[in-house]
Amino acid sequence: MSAGARGLPFDAYAVLGVGPSATSDEIHHAYRMLARRFHPDADRTDPLAAARFAELTEAYDLLVDVDRRRSYDLRRAAVAGPRAARVAPGPTGNTAVRGPAARPPVRRRETAVASEPRHEDTHDEFRLLVFLAKVVVGVVIVIVLAALLLAFRPPPPCRADTPVNAPCTPTATPP
């Protein structure tokens, strides 16, 4: 029995192909992927593309707003019962939104030969060397700037107790 037959206009989670426990980032990602696929400009030959895209946008607008999503979840739970989260066929035909069937297959990494260094390890060493080079360049720049500031600072004004050979700036005395 679909959500529309039970009193709700449509199942927003099913339209986007996400589960009720999806975060706002997951909802945004699902919307972007489906909107790109089902946008009316992407397939101009499909007469139902505009309606499908409008349904996607409506579902996204409903789930992205925290208050509207909370009230939708309450209405959905009241109408459909506590097991409403189990069935969510989306426009891609994904009927298993939750559980092991919804997860993509795991790719096994190939084991590297023991004598050959792993690519990730050499990449990390390169990153460390680049970081250290940047730190050294930064320290050298700070030292050069400090030396320039000390070299070009104006000498102190001359006073009566200033030694004769000491650098000082003579001050104009009023006549």
Secondary structure, DSSP 8 states (H G I E B T S, - for coil): --TTTTT-S--HHHHHT--TT--HHHHHHHHHHHHHHH-TTT-TT-TTHHHHHHHHHHHHHHHHSHHHHHHHHHHHHHHH-GGGGS----TT-----SSGGGS----------TTS--HHHHHHHHHHHHHHHHHHHHHHHHHHHHHHHHHTS---B--TTS-TTS--B------
